[in-house]
Amino acid sequence: MILDKIQGENDIQNLAPEELEPLAQEIRDFLVEKISMTGGHLASNLGVVELTIALHLAFHLPEDKLIWDVGHQSYTHKLLTGRKSGFENLRSYGGMSGFPKRKESDCDAFDTGHSSTSISAGLGYAAARDIRGEDYHVAAVIGDGSMTGGMAYEALNNAARLKSNFIIVLNDNNMSISENVGGMSNYLNGLRTAEAYMGLKKGVEDTLKKIPVKGEQIVYKIRKTKSGIKQLLVPGMLFENMGITYLGPVDGHDIKSLYKTFREAKRVDHAVLVHVITKKGKGYGPAECNPSGFHGTGPFEVATGRPKKASGTDSYTDVFSKVICDIGKKDETVVAITAAMADGTGLNRFAKYFPQRFFDVGIAEEHAVTFAAGLAAGGMKPVVALYSSFLQRAYDQVIHDVCLQNLPVTLAIDRAGLVGCDGETHQGIFDLSYLSSIPNMTVMSPKNRWEMADMIRFAVDFAGPVAVRYPRGGAYEGLQEFRAPVVYGKSEVLYREEDIAVLFVGHMSSLAEEVRMELKKAGLGCTLVNARFVKPLDKELLRELSKGHRLLATIEENVLTGGFGSQVRDYVLRKGLSMQVCCIGIKDTYVEHGSVDVLRKETGLEKGSAVKRILKAYGKCCNAAE
């Protein structure tokens, strides 16, 4: 195999030209085989195989810096830098990350995981290079989906002022997670299909070159002027008008053309953008037909593309999807918003039934939240569905535009808690902390599928901002006998005993049940409480619990700093309540990639660790009382 010749960075530069296309096919076969077993991001990686090969031919790593926006398309990059063996444990705990990681390789210039960041990071590298008097190239790869993020434009605005080489590679496949929307997508579609311009440009240049003696000079001067052929024939030329040289469009699956274009781009003495057209999922039929479905996939059957493990249980996302549609049928003021993740959040169903009341704003979380605030101010009931880790990007908008005005915006926060194999950048373990710090915000989390439905209905009808956070995966079907009406700020007492009280948040319900049973086996009474509301705290219940319990234990899948437990402990201490508080959650750290079960064990969010901590804390309470 040609791929076996790649043992480290830059080895590809020793291959013969005729080996490159067979290498691309070997890489595709390898990725399909491995990802079918481990899961991962498939369609995005299949689409950039030739592009990555050309980049590794044109640049010398790690001296040159290659920065991937988001980074879920970096698998070929990892293969070409000698990490083939790492795919055996891709995205497993202790194994190779599915994203670029500086600690993993010197060839990974910048850690990524969220979109629209690569131009900013690359520009920072270029500025550092110039200040330090160093000599290397910087290339930032960004997808057209990421170009809907405002941060990309902020970076482009500054890149136009650069007086040294900086290469921006626009990977244009007309897709992010879901199909791209908006003005930038339409603009790139115009460039992508401007065959008349491309043909006319070539025809004019060929004709001018035939002029004896002066022909080549005329073409050169036209290329150097602002009134060049493309300026005359393609209106706007957004990038050129900003002062960034535009090269392309280039066939993203033509290695020879890509390599030639990158060589040309390296000679430009300012910022240059190379527009590359690729096909997401290329080379694997099921991924080409359904690129969204193969954006992030679990293990699948190679022959059919079907998942190896089909879940028979509705996920929390499925419950949300069905309930929000039911609400939408009865209330025409309900609107739904997402940021390029209609499929992932379940809003594709709402979009089908109510297309006029559904808005996919592209990868633009900040805009999504303030847009929702405007809708609310205009008399609508907006529901914004985002992943927890992506909502972080709109923290200021939640504070300033939603909560400051106390507007009735519902935040449906999917992928809350430990998400798993995508690692540090995707774990939703901060939302309870940062949302609870905001005045006027109500924060809720359901214990099971039925409470999920009840909370969404409660939130949509509430007169102020509400965040409902729920995890990825199957909705818990236990505790169904407990379905007290949702009352603002009130917890739900499931079992009332003495000695120890356990308060859990949301999907920690099953763990809390297990903990209670173990405590009872140890001869201890255990009151079990479903917190329901993280904000506001049920202070009345806390005062009541202090009268019959020596220890109060909180369980949450969130960082302990600023989380539910720290708020409970703070209240108990401030009010001098006569019980100790033991907080079980995630310590002050980032959680790497791995299966959720493994990560819960590593972070102490499993039965054995939780019970051990609670018994130890209870023992201290008893000793102190004596």
C-alpha positions as CSV (number, residue, x, y, z in Angstrom):
1,M,0.0,0.0,0.0
2,I,1.1,3.5,-0.8
3,L,-0.3,4.7,2.5
4,D,2.3,2.5,4.3
5,K,5.0,4.7,2.9
6,I,3.7,7.6,5.1
7,Q,5.4,7.1,8.4
8,G,5.7,10.8,9.4
9,E,5.1,14.4,8.3
10,N,6.4,15.4,4.8
11,D,6.8,11.7,3.7
12,I,4.2,12.4,1.1
13,Q,6.6,14.7,-0.7
14,N,8.8,11.7,-1.5
15,L,6.0,10.0,-3.5
16,A,5.9,10.0,-7.3
17,P,3.1,12.1,-8.9
18,E,1.4,9.0,-10.2
19,E,1.1,7.6,-6.7
20,L,-1.1,10.5,-5.4
21,E,-4.5,9.6,-6.8
22,P,-4.2,5.9,-5.7
23,L,-3.2,7.2,-2.3
24,A,-6.3,9.3,-2.1
25,Q,-8.4,6.2,-2.8
26,E,-6.5,4.2,-0.2
27,I,-7.2,6.9,2.3
28,R,-10.9,6.9,1.6
29,D,-11.1,3.1,1.9
30,F,-9.1,3.3,5.2
31,L,-11.4,6.0,6.6
32,V,-14.6,4.2,5.7
33,E,-13.3,1.0,7.2
34,K,-12.0,2.5,10.5
35,I,-14.9,4.9,11.1
36,S,-17.4,2.1,10.4
37,M,-16.0,0.5,13.5
38,T,-15.3,3.5,15.8
39,G,-17.7,6.1,14.7
40,G,-16.6,9.6,13.9
41,H,-16.9,12.4,11.4
42,L,-16.9,10.7,8.0
43,A,-18.5,12.9,5.3
44,S,-16.4,16.0,6.1
45,N,-13.2,13.9,6.0
46,L,-14.0,12.1,2.7
47,G,-14.5,15.5,1.1
48,V,-11.1,16.9,1.9
49,V,-8.8,14.0,1.0
50,E,-7.2,15.5,-2.2
51,L,-7.3,19.0,-0.6
52,T,-5.3,17.7,2.4
53,I,-2.8,15.8,0.1
54,A,-2.2,19.0,-1.8
55,L,-1.7,21.1,1.3
56,H,0.9,18.5,2.6
57,L,2.7,18.7,-0.7
58,A,2.8,22.5,-0.8
59,F,3.8,23.1,2.9
60,H,6.5,21.7,5.1
61,L,5.2,20.7,8.6
62,P,5.5,21.5,11.4
63,E,7.6,24.5,10.4
64,D,4.7,25.8,8.3
65,K,1.4,26.1,10.2
66,L,-1.8,24.4,9.0
67,I,-4.9,25.3,11.0
68,W,-8.2,23.5,10.5
69,D,-11.5,25.3,11.3
70,V,-13.6,23.1,13.6
71,G,-11.1,20.3,13.0
72,H,-13.5,17.4,12.3
73,Q,-12.1,17.2,8.8
74,S,-8.5,16.5,10.0
75,Y,-8.4,12.7,9.7
76,T,-6.4,12.7,6.4
77,H,-4.0,15.3,8.0
78,K,-3.5,12.9,10.9
79,L,-2.8,10.0,8.5
80,L,-0.2,12.1,6.5
81,T,1.6,13.0,9.7
82,G,2.2,9.4,10.8
83,R,-0.8,8.7,13.0
84,K,-2.3,5.8,11.1
85,S,-2.1,3.4,14.1
86,G,-4.0,5.9,16.2
87,F,-7.2,5.1,14.3
88,E,-7.5,1.8,16.1
89,N,-8.6,3.8,19.2
90,L,-10.0,6.9,17.6
91,R,-12.1,9.0,20.0
92,S,-11.7,6.3,22.7
93,Y,-10.6,7.3,26.2
94,G,-6.8,7.7,26.1
95,G,-6.8,7.2,22.4
96,M,-6.4,9.6,19.5
97,S,-8.7,12.6,19.4
98,G,-11.0,13.2,16.4
99,F,-9.9,16.9,16.4
100,P,-6.4,18.6,16.1
101,K,-4.6,18.5,19.4
102,R,-1.3,20.3,20.0
103,K,-0.4,17.8,22.7
104,E,-0.9,15.0,20.2
105,S,1.4,16.3,17.4
106,D,3.6,19.3,16.6
107,C,1.9,19.2,13.2
108,D,-1.4,20.2,14.9
109,A,-0.8,24.0,15.1
110,F,-4.0,24.9,17.0
111,D,-6.6,23.1,19.0
112,T,-10.0,23.4,17.4
113,G,-13.5,22.0,17.9
114,H,-15.9,25.0,17.3
115,S,-16.3,26.8,14.0
116,S,-15.2,30.1,12.5
117,T,-12.0,30.3,14.5
118,S,-9.2,29.4,12.0
119,I,-8.8,32.7,10.3
120,S,-8.4,34.5,13.6
121,A,-5.9,31.9,14.9
122,G,-4.0,31.9,11.6
123,L,-3.8,35.6,11.5
124,G,-2.4,35.5,15.1
125,Y,0.3,33.1,13.9
126,A,1.2,35.3,11.0
127,A,1.5,38.4,13.2
128,A,3.7,36.5,15.7
129,R,5.9,35.3,12.8
130,D,6.4,38.8,11.5
131,I,7.1,40.3,15.0
132,R,9.6,37.6,15.7
133,G,11.3,37.9,12.3
134,E,10.6,34.3,11.4
135,D,10.0,32.8,8.0
136,Y,7.2,30.2,7.6
137,H,3.8,30.0,5.9
138,V,0.5,30.0,7.6
139,A,-2.6,28.4,6.0
140,A,-6.0,28.5,7.6
141,V,-8.7,26.1,6.2
142,I,-12.3,27.2,6.7
143,G,-15.5,25.7,5.4
144,D,-18.2,27.7,3.7
145,G,-20.6,26.7,6.6
146,S,-18.2,28.3,9.1
147,M,-18.2,31.5,7.0
148,T,-21.7,32.2,8.3
149,G,-20.1,32.8,11.7
150,G,-19.5,36.5,12.5
151,M,-16.0,35.8,13.9
152,A,-14.8,34.8,10.4
153,Y,-15.7,38.2,9.1
154,E,-14.0,40.0,12.0
155,A,-10.9,38.1,11.1
156,L,-11.2,38.7,7.4
157,N,-11.5,42.5,8.1
158,N,-8.2,42.4,10.0
159,A,-6.5,40.0,7.5
160,A,-7.0,42.6,4.8
161,R,-4.5,44.9,6.6
162,L,-1.7,42.3,6.7
163,K,1.4,43.1,4.7
164,S,2.8,39.6,4.6
165,N,1.7,36.2,3.2
166,F,-1.3,34.5,4.9
167,I,-3.3,31.9,3.0
168,I,-7.0,31.3,3.7
169,V,-8.4,28.1,2.1
170,L,-12.1,28.3,1.7
171,N,-13.4,24.7,1.5
172,D,-16.7,25.1,-0.2
173,N,-19.0,22.0,-0.2
174,N,-22.3,23.8,0.4
175,M,-22.7,22.1,3.7
176,S,-22.0,22.6,7.4
177,I,-23.8,20.1,9.6
178,S,-27.0,20.8,7.7
179,E,-27.2,22.4,4.3
180,N,-25.9,26.0,4.3
181,V,-28.3,28.9,4.3
182,G,-28.1,32.7,3.8
183,G,-26.4,35.3,1.8
184,M,-22.8,33.9,1.9
185,S,-24.1,30.6,0.7
186,N,-25.9,32.3,-2.2
187,Y,-22.8,34.4,-3.0
188,L,-20.6,31.3,-3.1
189,N,-23.1,29.5,-5.2
190,G,-22.8,32.4,-7.7
191,L,-19.0,32.0,-7.8
192,R,-19.2,28.3,-7.9
193,T,-21.5,28.3,-11.0
194,A,-20.0,31.2,-12.8
195,E,-19.0,29.1,-15.8
196,A,-19.5,31.9,-18.2
197,Y,-17.1,34.0,-16.3
198,M,-14.5,31.3,-16.0
199,G,-14.8,30.4,-19.7
200,L,-14.8,34.1,-20.8
201,K,-11.8,34.9,-18.6
202,K,-9.8,32.0,-20.1
203,G,-10.9,32.9,-23.6
204,V,-9.9,36.6,-23.2
205,E,-6.6,35.7,-21.7
206,D,-5.8,33.2,-24.4
207,T,-6.6,35.8,-27.1
208,L,-4.5,38.5,-25.5
209,K,-1.5,36.1,-25.1
210,K,-1.5,35.6,-28.9
211,I,-0.7,39.2,-29.5
212,P,3.0,39.3,-30.6
213,V,5.6,40.5,-28.1
214,K,3.2,42.5,-25.8
215,G,0.5,39.8,-25.2
216,E,1.9,38.3,-22.0
217,Q,2.7,41.8,-20.6
218,I,-0.9,42.9,-21.2
219,V,-2.3,39.8,-19.4
220,Y,0.1,40.4,-16.5
221,K,-0.9,44.0,-16.1
222,I,-4.6,43.2,-16.2
223,R,-4.1,40.6,-13.4
224,K,-2.3,43.2,-11.3
225,T,-5.0,45.9,-11.5
226,K,-8.1,46.2,-9.4
227,S,-10.1,46.4,-12.7
228,G,-9.0,42.9,-13.6
229,I,-11.2,40.6,-15.7
230,K,-12.9,39.0,-12.7
231,Q,-13.7,42.5,-11.2
232,L,-15.5,43.4,-14.4
233,L,-17.4,40.2,-14.9
234,V,-18.2,39.0,-11.3
235,P,-20.1,41.7,-9.4
236,G,-19.0,42.4,-5.8
237,M,-16.0,40.2,-5.6
238,L,-16.3,40.4,-1.8
239,F,-12.8,39.2,-0.9
240,E,-11.0,41.3,-3.5
241,N,-12.9,44.4,-2.5
242,M,-11.8,43.8,1.1
243,G,-8.1,43.7,-0.1
244,I,-7.7,39.9,0.0
245,T,-6.5,38.4,-3.3
246,Y,-9.0,35.8,-4.5
247,L,-7.8,32.6,-6.4
248,G,-10.3,30.1,-7.7
249,P,-12.6,28.4,-7.8
250,V,-10.4,25.3,-7.9
251,D,-11.6,21.7,-8.2
252,G,-11.0,20.4,-4.7
253,H,-10.5,16.9,-6.0
254,D,-7.8,17.8,-8.6
255,I,-4.5,17.4,-6.7
256,K,-2.4,18.9,-9.5
257,S,-4.5,22.1,-9.8
258,L,-4.7,22.5,-6.0
259,Y,-0.9,22.1,-5.6
260,K,-0.3,24.6,-8.4
261,T,-2.7,27.1,-6.8
262,F,-1.1,26.8,-3.3
263,R,2.3,27.4,-4.8
264,E,1.0,30.5,-6.4
265,A,-0.7,31.6,-3.2
266,K,2.6,31.3,-1.3
267,R,4.1,34.0,-3.5
268,V,1.5,36.7,-2.6
269,D,2.8,39.3,-0.2
270,H,-0.5,39.8,1.7
271,A,-3.6,37.8,2.6
272,V,-4.9,35.5,-0.2
273,L,-8.0,33.3,-0.3
274,V,-8.1,30.1,-2.3
275,H,-11.6,29.0,-3.1
276,V,-11.8,25.2,-3.3
277,I,-14.9,23.3,-4.4
278,T,-15.3,19.9,-2.8
279,K,-18.0,17.3,-2.4
280,K,-18.9,16.2,1.2
281,G,-18.8,12.5,1.5
282,K,-17.0,11.9,-1.8
283,G,-16.2,8.4,-2.7
284,Y,-18.7,6.6,-0.4
285,G,-22.2,6.4,-1.8
286,P,-24.2,6.5,1.5
287,A,-22.3,9.6,2.7
288,E,-22.6,11.3,-0.7
289,C,-26.4,10.8,-0.6
290,N,-26.8,11.7,3.1
291,P,-23.8,14.0,4.1
292,S,-25.7,15.3,7.1
293,G,-26.3,11.8,8.4
294,F,-22.6,11.0,8.0
295,H,-21.4,14.2,9.5
296,G,-21.0,12.6,12.8
297,T,-21.8,8.9,12.8
298,G,-21.7,5.9,15.1
299,P,-20.4,2.5,13.9
300,F,-22.2,1.4,10.7
301,E,-22.3,-1.3,8.1
302,V,-20.0,-0.5,5.2
303,A,-22.1,-2.1,2.6
304,T,-25.3,-0.3,3.4
305,G,-24.3,2.6,5.6
306,R,-26.9,1.5,8.2
307,P,-26.1,2.0,11.9
308,K,-24.8,-1.2,13.6
309,K,-26.7,-0.4,16.7
310,A,-30.2,1.0,16.4
311,S,-31.8,2.5,19.5
312,G,-35.3,1.5,20.2
313,T,-35.8,4.3,22.7
314,D,-36.6,7.9,21.9
315,S,-33.9,10.3,22.7
316,Y,-34.5,13.5,24.7
317,T,-34.1,15.2,21.3
318,D,-36.8,13.1,19.8
319,V,-39.2,14.0,22.7
320,F,-38.4,17.7,22.2
321,S,-39.0,17.4,18.5
322,K,-42.4,15.8,18.9
323,V,-43.5,18.1,21.7
324,I,-42.5,21.4,20.1
325,C,-44.4,20.4,17.0
326,D,-47.5,19.6,19.0
327,I,-47.2,23.0,20.7
328,G,-46.7,24.7,17.4
329,K,-49.9,23.2,16.0
330,K,-51.9,24.9,18.9
331,D,-50.0,28.2,19.2
332,E,-49.1,30.1,16.0
333,T,-46.9,32.5,18.0
334,V,-44.4,29.7,18.6
335,V,-41.3,29.9,16.4
336,A,-38.2,27.8,16.3
337,I,-34.6,28.8,15.7
338,T,-31.3,26.8,15.3
339,A,-27.8,27.4,14.1
340,A,-27.0,25.0,11.3
341,M,-28.2,22.0,13.3
342,A,-31.8,21.4,12.4
343,D,-31.3,17.6,12.2
344,G,-29.2,17.4,15.4
345,T,-31.6,19.3,17.5
346,G,-34.8,17.7,16.1
347,L,-36.1,20.9,14.6
348,N,-36.2,19.4,11.1
349,R,-39.7,18.1,12.0
350,F,-40.9,21.6,13.0
351,A,-39.4,23.0,9.8
352,K,-41.4,20.5,7.8
353,Y,-44.7,21.4,9.4
354,F,-44.2,25.1,9.9
355,P,-41.6,26.4,7.4
356,Q,-42.7,30.0,7.8
357,R,-42.0,29.8,11.6
358,F,-38.7,28.0,11.4
359,F,-35.3,29.8,11.1
360,D,-31.9,28.2,10.5
361,V,-29.5,31.1,10.8
362,G,-26.4,29.1,9.9
363,I,-23.4,28.8,12.3
364,A,-24.2,32.0,14.1
365,E,-25.2,31.3,17.7
366,E,-24.8,34.9,18.8
367,H,-27.2,36.1,16.1
368,A,-29.6,33.2,16.8
369,V,-30.1,34.3,20.4
370,T,-30.5,38.1,19.7
371,F,-32.7,37.3,16.8
372,A,-34.9,35.3,19.2
373,A,-34.9,38.3,21.6
374,G,-36.2,40.5,18.8
375,L,-38.9,37.9,17.9
376,A,-39.9,37.8,21.6
377,A,-40.1,41.6,21.8
378,G,-42.3,41.5,18.7
379,G,-44.8,39.3,20.4
380,M,-43.7,35.8,19.4
381,K,-42.6,32.8,21.6
382,P,-39.2,31.8,20.3
383,V,-37.6,28.5,21.1
384,V,-33.8,28.4,20.3
385,A,-32.4,24.8,20.1
386,L,-28.6,24.6,20.4
387,Y,-26.0,22.3,21.8
388,S,-24.7,23.2,25.2
389,S,-21.1,23.7,24.2
390,F,-22.2,26.0,21.3
391,L,-24.5,28.1,23.4
392,Q,-21.4,29.2,25.2
393,R,-20.6,31.4,22.2
394,A,-23.8,33.4,22.8
395,Y,-23.3,34.1,26.6
396,D,-23.2,37.9,26.2
397,Q,-26.4,37.8,24.1
398,V,-28.2,35.7,26.7
399,I,-27.2,38.2,29.3
400,H,-27.7,41.5,27.5
401,D,-30.4,40.9,24.9
402,V,-32.6,38.2,26.5
403,C,-32.3,38.3,30.3
404,L,-31.7,42.0,30.8
405,Q,-35.1,42.7,29.1
406,N,-36.7,39.6,30.7
407,L,-37.9,38.4,27.4
408,P,-39.8,35.1,27.0
409,V,-37.2,33.1,25.1
410,T,-36.9,29.3,25.6
411,L,-33.4,27.9,25.3
412,A,-33.6,24.2,24.5
413,I,-30.1,23.0,25.4
414,D,-29.2,19.7,23.8
415,R,-26.1,17.7,24.4
416,A,-25.8,18.9,28.0
417,G,-23.5,17.1,30.4
418,L,-20.9,14.6,29.1
419,V,-21.3,14.2,25.4
420,G,-18.5,11.7,25.0
421,C,-16.2,10.9,22.0
422,D,-15.9,14.5,20.6
423,G,-14.0,15.5,23.7
424,E,-13.2,18.7,25.5
425,T,-14.6,21.1,23.0
426,H,-18.0,19.4,23.0
427,Q,-18.7,18.4,26.6
428,G,-21.7,20.4,27.8
429,I,-20.5,20.7,31.4
430,F,-20.6,24.4,32.0
431,D,-24.1,25.5,31.2
432,L,-25.5,25.2,34.8
433,S,-22.8,27.4,36.0
434,Y,-22.9,30.2,33.4
435,L,-26.7,30.3,33.1
436,S,-27.3,30.3,36.8
437,S,-25.3,33.4,37.2
438,I,-27.7,35.5,35.0
439,P,-30.5,37.5,36.6
440,N,-34.0,36.7,35.3
441,M,-32.9,33.3,33.9
442,T,-34.8,30.2,34.9
443,V,-32.8,26.9,34.6
444,M,-34.5,23.5,34.5
445,S,-33.5,19.9,33.7
446,P,-35.8,16.9,33.3
447,K,-35.4,13.5,35.1
448,N,-37.0,11.4,32.3
449,R,-38.9,11.5,29.0
450,W,-42.2,12.5,30.5
451,E,-40.8,15.4,32.5
452,M,-39.0,16.5,29.4
453,A,-42.3,17.0,27.7
454,D,-43.8,18.8,30.7
455,M,-40.8,21.1,31.0
456,I,-40.9,22.2,27.4
457,R,-44.5,23.0,27.6
458,F,-43.9,24.9,30.9
459,A,-41.0,26.9,29.3
460,V,-42.8,27.9,26.2
461,D,-45.7,29.4,28.2
462,F,-43.5,31.1,30.8
463,A,-43.3,34.8,30.9
464,G,-39.5,35.1,31.0
465,P,-36.3,33.4,29.8
466,V,-36.1,29.7,30.5
467,A,-33.3,27.2,29.8
468,V,-34.2,23.5,29.6
469,R,-31.0,21.4,29.5
470,Y,-31.0,17.7,28.5
471,P,-28.4,15.2,27.4
472,R,-27.6,13.3,24.2
473,G,-29.0,9.8,23.9
474,G,-32.0,7.8,25.0
475,A,-34.5,9.4,27.3
476,Y,-34.7,7.8,30.8
477,E,-37.9,5.8,31.2
478,G,-37.6,5.1,35.0
479,L,-39.5,6.9,37.7
480,Q,-42.5,7.3,35.4
481,E,-44.8,6.9,38.4
482,F,-43.7,10.3,39.6
483,R,-45.2,13.1,37.5
484,A,-46.2,15.9,39.8
485,P,-47.1,19.1,37.9
486,V,-44.2,21.4,37.2
487,V,-44.5,24.4,39.6
488,Y,-42.1,27.3,39.3
489,G,-39.1,27.0,41.6
490,K,-40.3,23.8,43.3
491,S,-38.5,20.5,43.5
492,E,-40.1,17.1,43.4
493,V,-39.6,14.8,46.5
494,L,-39.7,11.2,45.3
495,Y,-38.9,9.4,48.5
496,R,-38.9,10.9,52.0
497,E,-36.9,9.4,54.8
498,E,-34.2,10.6,57.2
499,D,-30.4,10.6,57.7
500,I,-29.3,11.6,54.1
501,A,-31.0,13.6,51.4
502,V,-29.9,13.2,47.8
503,L,-30.8,16.0,45.4
504,F,-30.1,15.2,41.7
505,V,-30.3,17.4,38.6
506,G,-32.0,16.1,35.5
507,H,-30.6,13.0,33.8
508,M,-28.6,12.1,37.0
509,S,-31.9,10.5,38.1
510,S,-30.8,6.9,37.3
511,L,-27.5,7.3,39.2
512,A,-29.4,8.9,42.1
513,E,-31.7,5.9,42.3
514,E,-28.8,3.5,42.4
515,V,-27.1,5.6,45.1
516,R,-30.2,5.5,47.2
517,M,-30.5,1.8,47.0
518,E,-26.9,1.3,48.1
519,L,-27.4,3.7,51.0
520,K,-30.4,1.7,52.1
521,K,-28.4,-1.5,51.9
522,A,-26.0,0.2,54.3
523,G,-28.9,0.7,56.8
524,L,-29.3,4.4,56.1
525,G,-32.5,6.3,55.3
526,C,-32.3,8.3,52.1
527,T,-34.7,11.1,50.9
528,L,-34.5,11.4,47.1
529,V,-35.3,14.7,45.5
530,N,-35.6,15.7,41.9
531,A,-34.3,19.3,41.9
532,R,-36.1,20.2,38.6
533,F,-35.1,23.8,39.0
534,V,-31.4,24.7,39.3
535,K,-32.4,28.3,39.3
536,P,-34.3,29.4,41.3
537,L,-33.3,27.1,44.2
538,D,-36.1,25.6,46.2
539,K,-35.0,27.3,49.4
540,E,-38.0,26.3,51.3
541,L,-37.3,22.6,50.7
542,L,-33.6,23.1,51.7
543,R,-34.7,24.6,55.0
544,E,-37.2,21.7,55.5
545,L,-34.5,19.1,54.8
546,S,-32.1,20.6,57.3
547,K,-34.4,19.5,60.1
548,G,-34.3,15.8,59.5
549,H,-31.0,15.1,57.7
550,R,-27.4,15.3,58.7
551,L,-26.1,15.2,55.2
552,L,-27.3,16.7,51.9
553,A,-25.7,15.3,48.8
554,T,-26.1,16.9,45.4
555,I,-25.4,15.1,42.1
556,E,-25.0,16.9,38.8
557,E,-23.3,16.4,35.4
558,N,-21.7,19.8,35.4
559,V,-18.5,21.4,36.8
560,L,-18.8,21.9,40.5
561,T,-17.5,25.5,40.3
562,G,-20.6,27.6,40.2
563,G,-22.9,24.6,39.6
564,F,-26.0,23.4,41.4
565,G,-24.1,21.9,44.4
566,S,-22.1,25.1,45.0
567,Q,-25.3,27.1,45.0
568,V,-26.9,24.8,47.5
569,R,-23.8,24.7,49.8
570,D,-23.6,28.5,49.6
571,Y,-27.3,28.9,50.7
572,V,-26.9,26.3,53.5
573,L,-23.8,28.1,54.9
574,R,-25.3,31.6,54.6
575,K,-28.4,30.6,56.4
576,G,-26.6,28.4,59.0
577,L,-28.7,25.4,58.3
578,S,-27.8,22.4,60.4
579,M,-26.6,19.9,57.8
580,Q,-23.4,19.3,55.8
581,V,-23.4,19.4,52.0
582,C,-21.5,16.9,49.8
583,C,-21.3,18.0,46.2
584,I,-20.8,15.3,43.5
585,G,-20.0,16.6,40.0
586,I,-17.1,17.3,37.7
587,K,-13.9,18.9,39.1
588,D,-12.4,22.0,37.7
589,T,-11.0,20.5,34.6
590,Y,-11.7,19.8,30.9
591,V,-12.9,16.3,30.2
592,E,-11.3,14.5,27.2
593,H,-12.8,12.2,24.7
594,G,-14.2,8.7,25.5
595,S,-17.5,6.9,25.9
596,V,-19.9,8.5,28.4
597,D,-19.8,5.5,30.6
598,V,-16.0,5.6,30.8
599,L,-16.0,9.3,31.4
600,R,-18.5,9.1,34.2
601,K,-16.3,6.5,35.9
602,E,-13.3,8.7,35.5
603,T,-15.1,11.8,36.8
604,G,-16.6,10.0,39.8
605,L,-20.2,10.2,38.4
606,E,-20.9,6.5,38.9
607,K,-22.5,4.5,41.7
608,G,-19.4,3.2,43.5
609,S,-17.6,6.5,43.6
610,A,-20.7,8.5,44.6
611,V,-21.7,6.1,47.4
612,K,-18.1,6.1,48.8
613,R,-18.0,9.9,48.9
614,I,-21.4,10.2,50.5
615,L,-20.6,7.5,53.2
616,K,-17.3,9.2,54.0
617,A,-19.0,12.6,54.4
618,Y,-21.8,11.1,56.5
619,G,-19.2,9.5,58.8
620,K,-17.7,12.9,59.3
621,C,-21.1,14.3,60.2
622,C,-21.7,11.6,62.8
623,N,-18.2,12.0,64.3
624,A,-18.7,15.8,64.5
625,A,-22.1,15.3,66.3
626,E,-20.5,13.1,68.9
